[in-house]
Amino acid sequence: MNKNWENELNASLRQFMQCGNSEDDSSPCHRFAGESLKTVYKINDFYSSEKERYMLVTEIYDFLENNSEWTLLGKGYDQNALNDAQKYANANKAVVAVMKGKEYGHMVLILPGELEASGSWSQKVPNSASFFTHQADKSFINKKLSYAFTPSDQGHILLYGRKY
């Protein structure tokens, strides 16, 4: 794990905010979500050498679903999966929450920290970082996972942890 991950991730967020909102999947703004995994956990799984770019969220979703180096921890409504996600991150193991939408998806990086109560989810949720490509001003670092998704999203969110 990168010992300076928090400073570097904050620098990435500032760069991302300058990139702005982007509806265009070919925009360089899309790299920040996949690149965040490398920034924090020093893993470059979400870089496609074939396409010579970081994967789009829908590609990350498909990659995780079909990759033996990542294990499904559970869905966003499962308190045990949320607990496991925070345990993974606190053990310096990469973990993400991903949702594939009709138009576009969203991926959130789970960060080291503490589970915190979420009033909107009525659960304890892990610490996270989110790069909202379509709403850059809503992006954040070190906030509850429930800031990245609505309560109605919970059943569509999949939590994956990297095997080591």
ZAFITOR-85459 format. One record per residue (C-alpha): residue in one letter; residue number from 0; x, y, z; chain. Coordinates in nm, 4 decimals, padded with zeros to 6 digits, m for minus. Each point is the difference from the previous one (the first is absolute). Layout:
BEGIN
{r a,NUM,{X,Y,Z},A}
...
This chain:
BEGIN
{r m,0,{00.0000,00.0000,00.0000},A}
{r n,1,{00.1155,00.3510,m00.0763},A}
{r k,2,{00.0969,00.1686,00.3281},A}
{r n,3,{m00.0764,00.3431,m00.1517},A}
{r w,4,{m00.3337,m00.1075,m00.1498},A}
{r e,5,{m00.2080,00.2699,00.1665},A}
{r n,6,{00.2085,00.2906,m00.1328},A}
{r e,7,{00.0268,m00.1520,m00.3465},A}
{r l,8,{m00.3708,m00.0801,m00.0151},A}
{r n,9,{m00.0835,00.3575,00.1026},A}
{r a,10,{00.2299,00.1254,m00.2781},A}
{r s,11,{m00.1838,m00.2280,m00.2446},A}
{r l,12,{m00.3338,00.1373,00.1200},A}
{r r,13,{00.1172,00.3576,m00.0630},A}
{r q,14,{00.1108,m00.0977,m00.3533},A}
{r f,15,{m00.3281,m00.1810,m00.0557},A}
{r m,16,{m00.2030,00.3042,00.1061},A}
{r q,17,{00.1816,00.2042,m00.2650},A}
{r c,18,{m00.0879,m00.2644,m00.2563},A}
{r g,19,{m00.3705,00.0763,00.0517},A}
{r n,20,{m00.3152,m00.1914,m00.0796},A}
{r s,21,{00.0213,m00.2322,m00.2944},A}
{r e,22,{m00.2694,m00.1924,m00.1811},A}
{r d,23,{00.2591,m00.1119,m00.2553},A}
{r d,24,{00.1400,m00.3475,00.0791},A}
{r s,25,{00.3195,00.0841,m00.1895},A}
{r s,26,{00.0736,00.2909,00.2345},A}
{r p,27,{00.3237,m00.0177,00.2011},A}
{r c,28,{m00.2129,00.0709,00.3095},A}
{r h,29,{m00.1017,m00.3654,00.0074},A}
{r r,30,{00.3510,m00.1101,00.0980},A}
{r f,31,{m00.0255,00.1284,00.3572},A}
{r a,32,{m00.2341,m00.2724,00.1286},A}
{r g,33,{00.2182,m00.2863,m00.1227},A}
{r e,34,{00.3215,00.1819,00.0758},A}
{r s,35,{m00.1056,00.0486,00.3643},A}
{r l,36,{00.0582,m00.3723,00.0605},A}
{r k,37,{00.3640,00.0428,m00.1011},A}
{r t,38,{00.0364,00.3234,00.1993},A}
{r v,39,{m00.1104,m00.1614,00.3260},A}
{r y,40,{00.0728,m00.3724,m00.0302},A}
{r k,41,{00.2789,m00.0041,m00.2640},A}
{r i,42,{m00.2059,m00.2350,m00.2161},A}
{r n,43,{m00.0551,00.0822,m00.3640},A}
{r d,44,{m00.2738,m00.2579,m00.0731},A}
{r f,45,{m00.2324,00.2580,m00.1526},A}
{r y,46,{00.2443,00.1052,m00.2717},A}
{r s,47,{m00.0665,m00.1642,m00.3362},A}
{r s,48,{00.3268,m00.0469,m00.1853},A}
{r e,49,{m00.2051,m00.1135,m00.2992},A}
{r k,50,{m00.1875,00.3333,m00.0139},A}
{r e,51,{00.2931,00.2010,00.1417},A}
{r r,52,{m00.2218,00.1754,00.2564},A}
{r y,53,{m00.1700,m00.0491,00.3327},A}
{r m,54,{m00.3228,m00.1968,m00.0225},A}
{r l,55,{m00.3414,00.1617,00.0021},A}
{r v,56,{m00.2184,m00.0954,00.2962},A}
{r t,57,{m00.2064,m00.2436,m00.2087},A}
{r e,58,{00.3251,m00.1685,m00.1062},A}
{r i,59,{00.1189,m00.0127,00.3624},A}
{r y,60,{m00.3308,m00.1620,00.0979},A}
{r d,61,{00.0420,m00.2709,m00.2654},A}
{r f,62,{00.3688,m00.0446,00.0885},A}
{r l,63,{m00.0791,m00.0563,00.3687},A}
{r e,64,{m00.2799,m00.2408,m00.0807},A}
{r n,65,{00.2342,m00.2170,m00.2071},A}
{r n,66,{00.3348,00.0306,00.1777},A}
{r s,67,{00.1242,m00.2669,00.2398},A}
{r e,68,{00.2245,00.2482,00.1864},A}
{r w,69,{m00.3055,00.1830,00.1352},A}
{r t,70,{m00.2633,m00.1538,00.2248},A}
{r l,71,{m00.3595,00.1113,00.0443},A}
{r l,72,{m00.0539,00.1045,00.3629},A}
{r g,73,{m00.3723,00.0618,m00.0463},A}
{r k,74,{m00.2565,00.2659,m00.0784},A}
{r g,75,{m00.0313,00.3513,00.1373},A}
{r y,76,{m00.2941,m00.0868,00.2255},A}
{r d,77,{00.1928,m00.2810,00.1758},A}
{r q,78,{00.1486,00.1274,00.3273},A}
{r n,79,{00.2471,m00.2916,00.0064},A}
{r a,80,{00.1273,00.0962,m00.3468},A}
{r l,81,{00.0347,00.3642,00.1097},A}
{r n,82,{00.1902,m00.1141,00.3118},A}
{r d,83,{00.2263,m00.2220,m00.2122},A}
{r a,84,{00.0648,00.2848,m00.2436},A}
{r q,85,{00.1254,00.2245,00.2811},A}
{r k,86,{00.2087,m00.2858,00.1454},A}
{r y,87,{00.1617,m00.0549,m00.3411},A}
{r a,88,{00.0883,00.3679,m00.0342},A}
{r n,89,{00.1348,00.0181,00.3555},A}
{r a,90,{00.2200,m00.3019,m00.0774},A}
{r n,91,{00.1410,00.1963,m00.2997},A}
{r k,92,{m00.1867,m00.2202,m00.2471},A}
{r a,93,{m00.1733,00.1541,m00.2988},A}
{r v,94,{m00.3792,00.0082,00.0072},A}
{r v,95,{m00.2552,00.1760,m00.2176},A}
{r a,96,{m00.3735,00.0496,m00.0236},A}
{r v,97,{m00.1358,m00.0020,m00.3529},A}
{r m,98,{m00.3400,00.0442,m00.1593},A}
{r k,99,{m00.0870,m00.0436,m00.3646},A}
{r g,100,{m00.2734,00.2381,m00.1059},A}
{r k,101,{m00.2168,00.0204,m00.3097},A}
{r e,102,{00.1856,00.3022,m00.1370},A}
{r y,103,{00.3281,m00.0176,00.1894},A}
{r g,104,{00.1321,m00.1581,00.3158},A}
{r h,105,{00.1822,00.1183,00.3074},A}
{r m,106,{00.3017,m00.1376,00.1833},A}
{r v,107,{00.1072,00.1035,00.3485},A}
{r l,108,{00.3282,m00.0827,00.1678},A}
{r i,109,{m00.0261,m00.1151,00.3612},A}
{r l,110,{00.2659,00.1670,00.2142},A}
{r p,111,{00.1537,m00.0815,00.3367},A}
{r g,112,{m00.2069,00.1460,00.2817},A}
{r e,113,{m00.2934,m00.0807,00.2246},A}
{r l,114,{m00.3506,m00.1171,m00.0684},A}
{r e,115,{m00.2409,00.2861,00.0621},A}
{r a,116,{m00.3745,00.0015,00.0464},A}
{r s,117,{m00.1939,00.1133,m00.3048},A}
{r g,118,{m00.3446,00.1388,00.0693},A}
{r s,119,{m00.1091,m00.0369,m00.3617},A}
{r w,120,{00.1124,m00.3645,m00.0202},A}
{r s,121,{m00.0849,m00.0896,00.3635},A}
{r q,122,{00.3308,m00.1900,00.0153},A}
{r k,123,{00.3640,00.0520,00.0799},A}
{r v,124,{00.1942,00.0672,m00.3181},A}
{r p,125,{00.3714,00.0126,m00.0902},A}
{r n,126,{00.2192,00.2997,m00.0788},A}
{r s,127,{00.0367,00.0719,m00.3714},A}
{r a,128,{00.1136,00.2142,m00.2926},A}
{r s,129,{m00.2189,00.0766,m00.2984},A}
{r f,130,{00.0703,00.1646,m00.3355},A}
{r f,131,{m00.3384,00.0890,m00.1540},A}
{r t,132,{00.0847,00.0377,m00.3668},A}
{r h,133,{m00.3465,00.1332,m00.0831},A}
{r q,134,{m00.0234,00.2263,00.3086},A}
{r a,135,{00.3572,00.0977,00.0887},A}
{r d,136,{m00.1065,00.2412,00.2755},A}
{r k,137,{m00.1426,m00.2944,00.2005},A}
{r s,138,{00.3365,m00.1801,00.0069},A}
{r f,139,{00.1707,m00.0566,00.3343},A}
{r i,140,{00.2654,m00.1756,00.2065},A}
{r n,141,{m00.0448,m00.1319,00.3557},A}
{r k,142,{m00.3788,m00.0024,00.0186},A}
{r k,143,{m00.2490,m00.2752,00.0698},A}
{r l,144,{m00.0878,m00.2361,m00.2865},A}
{r s,145,{m00.3603,00.1203,00.0301},A}
{r y,146,{00.1105,00.3381,m00.1421},A}
{r a,147,{00.0726,m00.1733,m00.3307},A}
{r f,148,{m00.3237,m00.1945,m00.0435},A}
{r t,149,{m00.3659,00.0449,00.0864},A}
{r p,150,{m00.1819,m00.2420,00.2320},A}
{r s,151,{m00.1845,m00.1435,m00.3026},A}
{r d,152,{00.3388,m00.0851,m00.1566},A}
{r q,153,{00.0957,m00.2384,00.2818},A}
{r g,154,{m00.1321,m00.3134,m00.1703},A}
{r h,155,{00.1950,00.0813,m00.3160},A}
{r i,156,{00.3357,00.0712,00.1657},A}
{r l,157,{00.2550,m00.2812,m00.0013},A}
{r l,158,{00.2963,00.0057,00.2380},A}
{r y,159,{00.3188,m00.1694,m00.1226},A}
{r g,160,{00.3239,m00.0633,00.1849},A}
{r r,161,{00.3358,m00.0787,m00.1602},A}
{r k,162,{00.1504,m00.3371,00.0855},A}
{r y,163,{00.3617,m00.0042,00.1191},A}
